[in-house]
Amino acid sequence: MNGDLEFSGNSRSESRSGLGRLSAVGAIVLWSIGVLIIAYIDLPGIQAAFWRLVLGAGLYPTFFYASGRRLNWRQVRLAAPSAVLFAVQLGVAFTAVKATSVANMTTIGALVPAVLIIVSSVRYREPIGIKTVLMGGVAVIGVVVIIRSAPGAHGVTSLRGDLLAIVGMLMFAAYFVLVKEVRQHLDTFSLQTLTMVIGAVALYPFAAIEAGRLIAPVPSLGNWVWVAAVLAVPGTGHFLMNWAHLHISLTVSGMLTLGIPVLSAIGAWLVLGQEMTPIQMGGMVVALAALVVVILDQPEIPIQQPKSSPI
């Protein structure tokens, strides 16, 4: 069974840009909730990411094979580059956040849409409207205002940490590009399953080095609950975004990542009781309004069937 479950019947000739946008927005919401869940895990960042992938590497193949589907080496080769990049990017990002302030880290991360706009225009010849560029700039300004005006935003910084954050940002942008290309040849469920398995192997060295031992310490039962929550919530966000990549432009999917710090700040205020300043609230309104304009201005993209790739 090699077909993509998401394509059937007359839907192949119809546009699913609306569903793509909805799926991408859902991914951003789940990733934002994931930021709050991680705050409760009593594990170092890389350990939490590693054990999430390990748990996924056990569960996803189980459901995949139970559904009667099978993987082949061509699919493994297709998924490997994006899976390894995803795992290594996690390792770099979690290392950077310990070496520089969260404000610097998040501000640098807000540059992802700018990188993706360039890639979209040059590599995919996607039409980039002036409205999209302007609204993207407005959203970035709103995000920076949110970050920089947050109480205690200016923590310890270092050049090393900032450089790692830049590398992590570029790797995340490259991951978005790779996944979009892989999705032309590989269905979402297969890609997600392989990403978990290959990603766990790729992130293992980071987890072992951080733990200072050959085998990373196994989480306690209580932490396993939170690790499972991370797999279920932001992990499902990755599934939704991987599906959406085939139906929306790279520019829009990149722009939507600006919603993560906005929604995470709102969630931290509502759930964790973190202080929010009036300036932050204003930045949130500006950023969210700009992102809504970008989403609604998204052009229709014809549905694309994942293509076969030569072995």
C-alpha positions as CSV (number, residue, x, y, z in Angstrom):
1,M,0.0,0.0,0.0
2,N,2.1,2.9,-1.3
3,G,-0.5,5.5,-2.0
4,D,-1.0,8.6,0.2
5,L,-4.0,8.1,2.4
6,E,-4.8,11.8,2.0
7,F,-5.5,11.6,-1.7
8,S,-8.6,9.9,-3.0
9,G,-11.4,10.2,-5.6
10,N,-12.3,13.5,-7.2
11,S,-10.3,15.4,-4.5
12,R,-7.2,15.0,-6.6
13,S,-8.5,17.5,-9.1
14,E,-9.6,20.0,-6.4
15,S,-7.7,22.6,-4.5
16,R,-7.1,22.0,-0.8
17,S,-5.5,25.3,0.0
18,G,-8.2,26.0,2.6
19,L,-7.5,22.7,4.4
20,G,-3.8,23.3,4.1
21,R,-4.1,26.6,5.8
22,L,-6.3,25.1,8.5
23,S,-3.8,22.3,9.0
24,A,-0.9,24.6,9.2
25,V,-2.6,26.9,11.7
26,G,-3.5,23.8,13.8
27,A,0.2,22.9,13.7
28,I,1.2,26.3,15.0
29,V,-1.3,26.1,17.8
30,L,-0.1,22.6,18.9
31,W,3.6,23.7,18.7
32,S,2.7,26.7,20.9
33,I,1.0,24.4,23.5
34,G,4.1,22.2,23.3
35,V,6.2,25.1,24.6
36,L,4.1,25.2,27.7
37,I,4.2,21.4,28.2
38,I,8.0,21.3,28.0
39,A,8.1,23.9,30.8
40,Y,6.7,21.1,33.1
41,I,9.2,18.4,32.2
42,D,12.0,17.9,34.7
43,L,14.5,16.9,32.0
44,P,17.2,18.8,30.2
45,G,16.0,19.9,26.8
46,I,17.9,17.5,24.6
47,Q,16.9,14.6,26.8
48,A,13.3,15.5,26.5
49,A,13.6,15.8,22.7
50,F,15.5,12.5,22.5
51,W,13.1,10.4,24.5
52,R,10.2,12.0,22.6
53,L,11.7,10.7,19.4
54,V,12.4,7.3,21.1
55,L,8.8,7.0,22.2
56,G,7.6,8.0,18.7
57,A,10.1,5.5,17.1
58,G,8.2,2.8,19.1
59,L,4.6,3.9,18.6
60,Y,4.6,5.2,15.0
61,P,6.0,2.0,13.4
62,T,3.6,-0.1,15.5
63,F,0.5,1.8,14.1
64,F,2.1,2.0,10.7
65,Y,2.5,-1.7,10.3
66,A,-0.8,-2.5,12.1
67,S,-2.5,-0.5,9.3
68,G,-1.1,-2.9,6.8
69,R,1.4,-0.6,5.3
70,R,5.1,-1.3,4.7
71,L,8.2,0.7,4.2
72,N,11.0,0.3,1.6
73,W,14.6,1.5,1.3
74,R,13.6,4.1,-1.3
75,Q,11.3,5.7,1.3
76,V,14.1,5.5,3.9
77,R,16.5,7.3,1.6
78,L,14.0,10.0,0.8
79,A,13.2,10.7,4.4
80,A,16.7,10.4,5.9
81,P,18.0,13.9,5.1
82,S,15.1,15.8,6.6
83,A,14.8,13.4,9.5
84,V,18.5,13.8,10.4
85,L,18.3,17.6,9.9
86,F,15.3,17.8,12.2
87,A,17.0,15.9,15.0
88,V,20.3,17.8,14.7
89,Q,18.4,21.1,14.6
90,L,16.7,20.2,17.9
91,G,20.2,19.5,19.4
92,V,21.6,22.8,18.2
93,A,18.5,24.7,19.3
94,F,18.5,23.2,22.8
95,T,22.2,23.9,23.2
96,A,21.8,27.5,22.0
97,V,19.0,28.2,24.5
98,K,21.4,27.4,27.3
99,A,24.1,29.7,26.0
100,T,22.1,32.8,25.2
101,S,18.9,34.5,26.3
102,V,15.5,33.2,25.3
103,A,14.9,36.7,23.9
104,N,17.9,36.5,21.6
105,M,17.0,33.0,20.6
106,T,13.4,33.8,19.7
107,T,14.3,37.0,17.9
108,I,16.8,35.2,15.7
109,G,14.2,32.5,15.1
110,A,11.8,35.1,13.9
111,L,14.0,35.5,10.8
112,V,12.9,32.1,9.4
113,P,10.2,33.6,7.2
114,A,12.7,36.0,5.6
115,V,14.9,33.1,4.7
116,L,12.0,31.1,3.3
117,I,10.7,34.1,1.3
118,I,14.1,34.2,-0.5
119,V,14.0,30.4,-1.1
120,S,10.4,30.5,-2.3
121,S,11.1,33.2,-4.8
122,V,14.4,31.8,-6.1
123,R,13.9,28.0,-6.0
124,Y,10.2,27.6,-6.4
125,R,9.3,30.8,-8.3
126,E,6.5,31.4,-5.9
127,P,4.9,34.8,-6.5
128,I,5.6,36.9,-3.4
129,G,3.1,39.8,-3.2
130,I,4.0,43.1,-1.7
131,K,1.2,42.7,0.8
132,T,2.7,39.4,2.0
133,V,6.1,41.0,2.5
134,L,4.7,44.1,4.3
135,M,2.5,42.0,6.6
136,G,5.3,39.6,7.3
137,G,7.5,42.6,8.3
138,V,4.7,43.9,10.6
139,A,4.3,40.5,12.2
140,V,8.1,40.2,12.8
141,I,8.0,43.7,14.5
142,G,5.1,42.6,16.6
143,V,7.0,39.4,17.7
144,V,10.2,41.3,18.5
145,V,8.1,43.7,20.6
146,I,6.5,40.8,22.5
147,I,9.9,39.2,23.2
148,R,11.9,42.3,24.1
149,S,9.2,43.8,26.4
150,A,8.7,40.6,28.3
151,P,9.6,40.8,32.0
152,G,13.1,39.3,32.5
153,A,13.6,39.0,28.7
154,H,17.2,40.1,28.8
155,G,19.0,37.2,30.3
156,V,22.6,36.0,29.9
157,T,23.9,36.2,26.4
158,S,27.0,35.1,24.5
159,L,28.4,35.3,21.0
160,R,28.6,31.5,20.9
161,G,25.0,31.2,21.9
162,D,23.8,33.7,19.3
163,L,25.8,32.0,16.6
164,L,24.3,28.6,17.5
165,A,20.9,30.2,17.4
166,I,21.6,31.5,13.9
167,V,22.8,28.1,12.8
168,G,19.6,26.5,14.4
169,M,17.4,29.1,12.6
170,L,19.0,28.3,9.2
171,M,18.7,24.6,9.8
172,F,15.0,24.9,10.7
173,A,14.4,26.9,7.5
174,A,16.4,24.2,5.5
175,Y,14.2,21.5,7.2
176,F,11.0,23.2,6.0
177,V,12.4,23.3,2.4
178,L,13.5,19.6,2.6
179,V,10.2,18.4,3.9
180,K,8.3,20.3,1.3
181,E,10.3,18.6,-1.4
182,V,10.2,15.2,0.2
183,R,6.4,15.5,0.4
184,Q,6.3,15.4,-3.4
185,H,7.4,11.8,-3.2
186,L,6.4,10.5,0.2
187,D,3.1,10.5,2.1
188,T,2.7,12.1,5.5
189,F,2.4,9.0,7.7
190,S,5.5,7.3,6.1
191,L,7.5,10.5,6.5
192,Q,6.4,11.0,10.2
193,T,7.2,7.3,11.0
194,L,10.7,7.5,9.4
195,T,11.4,10.8,11.0
196,M,10.8,9.4,14.5
197,V,13.0,6.4,13.9
198,I,15.9,8.1,12.0
199,G,15.7,11.2,14.2
200,A,16.1,9.2,17.4
201,V,19.2,7.6,16.1
202,A,20.6,11.0,14.9
203,L,19.9,12.7,18.2
204,Y,21.4,9.9,20.3
205,P,24.9,11.3,20.3
206,F,23.7,14.7,21.5
207,A,21.7,13.1,24.3
208,A,24.7,10.9,25.3
209,I,27.2,13.8,25.3
210,E,24.9,16.0,27.4
211,A,24.3,13.1,29.9
212,G,28.0,12.3,30.0
213,R,27.4,8.6,29.6
214,L,27.0,6.1,26.9
215,I,23.3,5.5,27.6
216,A,21.1,8.5,28.3
217,P,19.3,8.2,31.7
218,V,15.8,6.8,31.3
219,P,13.1,9.3,32.5
220,S,11.0,8.7,35.6
221,L,7.4,7.5,35.2
222,G,6.2,11.0,35.9
223,N,8.4,12.4,33.2
224,W,7.3,9.7,30.7
225,V,3.8,11.2,31.0
226,W,5.1,14.6,29.9
227,V,7.3,13.1,27.2
228,A,4.2,11.3,25.8
229,A,2.3,14.7,26.0
230,V,5.1,16.3,23.9
231,L,4.8,13.5,21.4
232,A,1.0,13.8,21.2
233,V,0.7,17.6,21.0
234,P,3.7,19.2,19.2
235,G,4.4,15.9,17.6
236,T,0.9,16.0,16.0
237,G,1.7,19.5,15.0
238,H,4.6,18.2,12.9
239,F,2.2,15.7,11.3
240,L,-0.3,18.5,10.4
241,M,2.4,20.8,9.0
242,N,4.0,18.0,7.0
243,W,0.5,17.4,5.4
244,A,0.0,21.1,4.8
245,H,3.4,21.5,3.0
246,L,1.8,19.9,-0.1
247,H,-1.1,22.4,-0.2
248,I,0.3,25.8,0.9
249,S,3.2,27.9,-0.2
250,L,6.5,27.8,1.7
251,T,6.2,31.5,2.3
252,V,2.9,31.2,4.2
253,S,4.0,28.1,6.2
254,G,7.1,30.1,7.2
255,M,5.2,33.2,8.1
256,L,2.9,31.2,10.4
257,T,5.8,30.2,12.6
258,L,5.7,33.8,13.9
259,G,2.5,32.8,15.6
260,I,4.4,30.4,18.0
261,P,5.9,33.1,20.3
262,V,2.7,35.0,20.3
263,L,0.4,32.1,21.2
264,S,3.0,30.7,23.7
265,A,3.1,34.1,25.5
266,I,-0.7,34.1,25.7
267,G,-0.7,30.5,27.0
268,A,2.0,31.3,29.6
269,W,-0.1,34.3,30.8
270,L,-3.3,32.2,31.0
271,V,-1.9,28.9,32.3
272,L,1.4,29.6,34.0
273,G,0.4,33.0,35.4
274,Q,3.4,34.8,33.8
275,E,3.2,38.6,33.8
276,M,2.2,40.3,30.5
277,T,2.8,44.0,29.9
278,P,0.5,46.3,27.9
279,I,3.3,46.7,25.3
280,Q,3.3,42.9,24.8
281,M,-0.4,42.8,24.4
282,G,-0.1,45.4,21.7
283,G,2.6,43.5,19.9
284,M,0.4,40.3,20.0
285,V,-2.6,42.2,18.4
286,V,-0.3,43.6,15.7
287,A,1.4,40.2,15.0
288,L,-1.8,38.2,14.9
289,A,-3.6,40.7,12.7
290,A,-0.8,40.7,10.2
291,L,-0.7,36.9,10.1
292,V,-4.4,36.7,9.5
293,V,-4.0,39.0,6.5
294,V,-1.2,36.7,5.2
295,I,-3.3,33.6,5.6
296,L,-6.4,35.1,3.9
297,D,-4.2,36.4,1.1
298,Q,-2.8,33.0,0.4
299,P,-3.3,32.1,-3.3
300,E,-5.0,28.8,-4.3
301,I,-2.5,26.1,-4.8
302,P,-3.6,23.1,-7.0
303,I,-3.4,19.8,-5.2
304,Q,-0.3,17.7,-5.9
305,Q,0.0,14.0,-5.9
306,P,3.1,12.6,-4.3
307,K,5.3,11.5,-7.2
308,S,7.2,8.3,-7.5
309,S,11.0,8.7,-7.2
310,P,13.4,6.4,-9.0
311,I,15.2,3.9,-6.8
